């Protein structure tokens, strides 16, 4: 599962944590932030987390695509593709034979 999927799945929790953190910071420094300010700050914080997680996923996918192009472990014969099986693997050499029925 991608990191951005986890972030999107927990957006409500992230917003509530950001609101609580903003309120706690306001209490720690002796300020009182308005509701609009808290909402804007929490939305910006969650937006930054979401953008960073999407960027991380994209860079990870690009890195794995570059690495996968060097080490292609896919073998296709007769319309059957063995994904992730090395070409010289015994698993890719399996042959199935149907019994011959005399008609």
LUMBA-904030 format. One record per atom (N, C-alpha, C, CB): x, y, z; residue in three letters. Coordinates in pm, whole numbers, padded with zeros to 5 digits, always signed. Glycine has a CB too. Layout:
BEGIN
XYZALA...
This chain:
BEGIN
+00085-00117+00000UNK+00000+00000+00000UNK+00090+00124+00000UNK-00097-00001+00122UNK+00051+00220-00078UNK+00129+00342-00089UNK+00110+00429+00034UNK+00091+00419-00216UNK+00210+00510+00062UNK+00204+00598+00179UNK+00091+00698+00165UNK+00338+00672+00199UNK+00071+00750+00043UNK-00036+00848+00023UNK-00174+00786+00047UNK-00029+00907-00118UNK-00189+00656+00020UNK-00317+00589+00050UNK-00344+00587+00199UNK-00316+00445-00005UNK-00241+00565+00278UNK-00256+00566+00423UNK-00290+00706+00472UNK-00127+00517+00492UNK-00225+00808+00414UNK-00253+00946+00453UNK-00397+00983+00419UNK-00156+01043+00383UNK-00441+00949+00299UNK-00579+00980+00258UNK-00679+00905+00346UNK-00601+00945+00109UNK-00646+00782+00382UNK-00736+00704+00468UNK-00747+00760+00609UNK-00688+00562+00475UNK-00649+00839+00651UNK-00649+00894+00786UNK-00656+01047+00787UNK-00526+00848+00860UNK-00719+01106+00688UNK-00726+01252+00681UNK-00798+01312+00801UNK-00796+01295+00553UNK-00907+01252+00844UNK-00981+01305+00959UNK-00894+01306+01083UNK-01108+01222+00984UNK-00822+01198+01106UNK-00735+01190+01222UNK-00624+01295+01212UNK-00674+01048+01234UNK-00567+01311+01092UNK-00461+01411+01074UNK-00512+01553+01099UNK-00403+01401+00934UNK-00632+01583+01052UNK-00689+01716+01075UNK-00711+01739+01224UNK-00822+01733+00997UNK-00766+01641+01293UNK-00791+01656+01437UNK-00660+01671+01515UNK-00869+01535+01490UNK-00557+01597+01476UNK-00427+01610+01542UNK-00368+01749+01516UNK-00329+01501+01494UNK-00382+01798+01394UNK-00330+01931+01361UNK-00405+02039+01438UNK-00341+01957+01209UNK-00536+02024+01452UNK-00614+02122+01530UNK-00571+02119+01676UNK-00766+02092+01518UNK-00558+01998+01731UNK-00515+01986+01870UNK-00375+02043+01891UNK-00518+01840+01914UNK-00284+02019+01795UNK-00148+02072+01807UNK-00148+02224+01801UNK-00058+02015+01697UNK-00231+02282+01715UNK-00240+02427+01704UNK-00295+02487+01833UNK-00328+02468+01585UNK-00398+02425+01888UNK-00456+02472+02015UNK-00355+02458+02129UNK-00585+02392+02048UNK-00282+02346+02132UNK-00183+02325+02238UNK-00070+02428+02226UNK-00126+02181+02231UNK-00027+02456+02105UNK+00077+02556+02085UNK+00028+02694+02131UNK+00121+02562+01936UNK-00096+02726+02097UNK-00153+02853+02140UNK-00158+02865+02291UNK-00292+02870+02083UNK-00193+02757+02359UNK-00198+02759+02505UNK-00056+02769+02563UNK-00269+02633+02559UNK+00042+02704+02499UNK+00179+02703+02550UNK+00243+02841+02542UNK+00263+02603+02472UNK+00212+02916+02436UNK+00271+03048+02421UNK+00181+03158+02474UNK+00303+03074+02276UNK+00065+03122+02524UNK-00025+03220+02584UNK-00106+03300+02485UNK+00054+03314+02667UNK-00127+03244+02366UNK-00209+03311+02266UNK-00338+03234+02245UNK-00133+03326+02133UNK-00436+03302+02194UNK-00562+03237+02159UNK-00586+03259+02010UNK-00681+03292+02245UNK-00578+03150+01934UNK-00601+03159+01790UNK-00749+03150+01761UNK-00524+03049+01716UNK-00795+03224+01660UNK-00937+03217+01622UNK-00965+03084+01552UNK-00975+03336+01528UNK-01091+03050+01545UNK-01130+02925+01480UNK-01089+02920+01334UNK-01279+02907+01491UNK-01098+03034+01266UNK-01058+03041+01125UNK-00908+03017+01111UNK-01096+03176+01064UNK-00832+03076+01200UNK-00686+03058+01196UNK-00649+02912+01220UNK-00617+03149+01300UNK-00714+02849+01317UNK-00687+02708+01346UNK-00723+02621+01226UNK-00766+02662+01472UNK-00836+02648+01164UNK-00879+02571+01048UNK-00783+02587+00931UNK-01020+02613+01006UNK-00738+02709+00905UNK-00645+02735+00795UNK-00511+02667+00823UNK-00625+02887+00775UNK-00458+02681+00945UNK-00330+02619+00979UNK-00337+02467+00971UNK-00287+02662+01118UNK-00445+02408+01021UNK-00456+02261+01017UNK-00472+02212+00873UNK-00575+02214+01102UNK-00546+02285+00791UNK-00563+02247+00651UNK-00430+02257+00576UNK-00668+02336+00582UNK-00354+02362+00603UNK-00223+02376+00540UNK-00128+02264+00583UNK-00162+02513+00574UNK-00131+02230+00711UNK-00043+02124+00762UNK-00077+01990+00697UNK-00055+02112+00915UNK-00205+01957+00689UNK-00246+01831+00628UNK-00217+01832+00478UNK-00396+01804+00654UNK-00235+01946+00414UNK-00203+01957+00272UNK-00056+01933+00245UNK-00243+02093+00220UNK+00030+01988+00329UNK+00174+01967+00314UNK+00208+01819+00333UNK+00254+02053+00415UNK+00149+01755+00434UNK+00173+01612+00457UNK+00127+01531+00336UNK+00101+01564+00584UNK+00013+01563+00280UNK-00040+01491+00165UNK+00049+01510+00042UNK-00182+01538+00134UNK+00095+01632+00017UNK+00181+01658-00098UNK+00315+01587-00083UNK+00204+01809-00116UNK+00371+01589+00037UNK+00498+01520+00061UNK+00482+01370+00042UNK+00551+01550+00203UNK+00371+01314+00091UNK+00351+01169+00077UNK+00330+01129-00069UNK+00231+01123+00161UNK+00260+01211-00146UNK+00242+01182-00289UNK+00376+01193-00361UNK+00138+01278-00352UNK+00455+01294-00328UNK+00588+01307-00387UNK+00677+01189-00354UNK+00654+01436-00341UNK+00669+01142-00230UNK+00747+01025-00189UNK+00706+00902-00270UNK+00729+00998-00039UNK+00574+00882-00286UNK+00525+00767-00362UNK+00569+00773-00508UNK+00372+00759-00354UNK+00563+00892-00567UNK+00602+00907-00707UNK+00751+00880-00724UNK+00567+01049-00758UNK+00833+00932-00633UNK+00976+00908-00644UNK+01010+00761-00622UNK+01053+00995-00544UNK+00939+00695-00530UNK+00961+00552-00506UNK+00922+00470-00628UNK+00882+00505-00384UNK+00809+00507-00690UNK+00763+00436-00810UNK+00861+00456-00925UNK+00623+00484-00850UNK+00911+00579-00942UNK+01008+00606-01048UNK+01138+00530-01024UNK+01036+00757-01058UNK+01181+00526-00899UNK+01304+00454-00866UNK+01288+00305-00893UNK+01342+00477-00718UNK+01174+00249-00857UNK+01153+00106-00881UNK+01137+00077-01030UNK+01028+00057-00805UNK+01085+00171-01108UNK+01074+00151-01253UNK+01211+00150-01318UNK+00987+00260-01316UNK+01301+00236-01271UNK+01436+00239-01325UNK+01510+00110-01290UNK+01513+00361-01273UNK+01494+00066-01167UNK+01560-00057-01124UNK+01499-00178-01194UNK+01550-00073-00972UNK+01367-00178-01212UNK+01299-00291-01276UNK+01337-00304-01423UNK+01146-00277-01263UNK+01370-00193-01488UNK+01408-00201-01629UNK+01541-00273-01644UNK+01415-00061-01691UNK+01624-00269-01540UNK+01751-00339-01544UNK+01736-00487-01513UNK+01848-00276-01447UNK+01639-00521-01429UNK+01621-00659-01384UNK+01479-00703-01414UNK+01652-00673-01233UNK+01451-00733-01538UNK+01315-00773-01577UNK+01297-00922-01547UNK+01289-00743-01727UNK+01211-00953-01452UNK+01186-01091-01412UNK+01047-01134-01460UNK+01197-01106-01259UNK+01024-01119-01588UNK+00897-01160-01644UNK+00923-01246-01766UNK+00809-01037-01679UNK+00854-01358-01771UNK+00873-01448-01883UNK+00736-01482-01939UNK+00951-01576-01841UNK+00719-01465-02068UNK+00592-01497-02131UNK+00616-01597-02243UNK+00523-01369-02184UNK+00538-01704-02240UNK+00541-01802-02348UNK+00400-01853-02370UNK+00638-01920-02316UNK+00358-01851-02492UNK+00227-01904-02527UNK+00111-01831-02460UNK+00220-02048-02491UNK+00128-01703-02434UNK+00022-01624-02374UNK+00017-01634-02223UNK-00109-01665-02429UNK+00106-01710-02161UNK+00110-01721-02015UNK+00233-01648-01967UNK+00110-01872-01968UNK+00213-01550-01878UNK+00325-01471-01827UNK+00351-01507-01681UNK+00296-01320-01843UNK+00476-01529-01651UNK+00519-01558-01514UNK+00579-01430-01459UNK+00622-01679-01508UNK+00502-01356-01380UNK+00549-01230-01324UNK+00634-01257-01202UNK+00431-01138-01289UNK+00752-01198-01198UNK+00839-01209-01083UNK+00914-01339-01075UNK+00760-01192-00961UNK+00906-01423-01177UNK+00977-01550-01178UNK+01099-01534-01267UNK+00886-01667-01227UNK+01213-01569-01215UNK+01336-01559-01294UNK+01327-01651-01415UNK+01459-01594-01208UNK+01391-01612-01523UNK+01382-01685-01648UNK+01435-01827-01632UNK+01458-01613-01758UNK+01540-01846-01557UNK+01600-01978-01540UNK+01542-02055-01422UNK+01748-01965-01522UNK+01436-02004-01362UNK+01377-02070-01247UNK+01306-02198-01288UNK+01279-01976-01176UNK+01314-02304-01206UNK+01241-02427-01237UNK+01090-02405-01247UNK+01271-02532-01131UNK+01039-02303-01176UNK+00896-02276-01182UNK+00851-02235-01320UNK+00858-02168-01082UNK+00940-02171-01395UNK+00903-02125-01529UNK+00916-02237-01633UNK+00989-02006-01569UNK+00966-02351-01593UNK+00986-02462-01686UNK+00878-02569-01673UNK+01122-02523-01665UNK+00775-02543-01593UNK+00670-02642-01571UNK+00592-02665-01700UNK+00575-02598-01457UNK+00567-02787-01733UNK+00486-02823-01850UNK+00370-02908-01802UNK+00571-02898-01959UNK+00252-02875-01849UNK+00134-02953-01816UNK+00094-03037-01936UNK+00018-02862-01771UNK+00064-03163-01912UNK+00019-03251-02020UNK-00116-03311-01982UNK+00124-03364-02049UNK-00206-03304-02076UNK-00337-03365-02055UNK-00332-03509-02104UNK-00450-03286-02128UNK-00397-03598-02031UNK-00396-03737-02075UNK-00469-03751-02209UNK-00460-03828-01969UNK-00417-03838-02296UNK-00478-03861-02426UNK-00591-03962-02412UNK-00372-03909-02528UNK-00706-03928-02463UNK-00821-04017-02461UNK-00837-04076-02600UNK-00951-03943-02417UNK-00848-04205-02607UNK-00868-04269-02737UNK-01014-04260-02779UNK-00823-04416-02732UNK-01040-04192-02889UNK-01177-04176-02940UNK-01195-04254-03066UNK-01211-04030-02964UNK
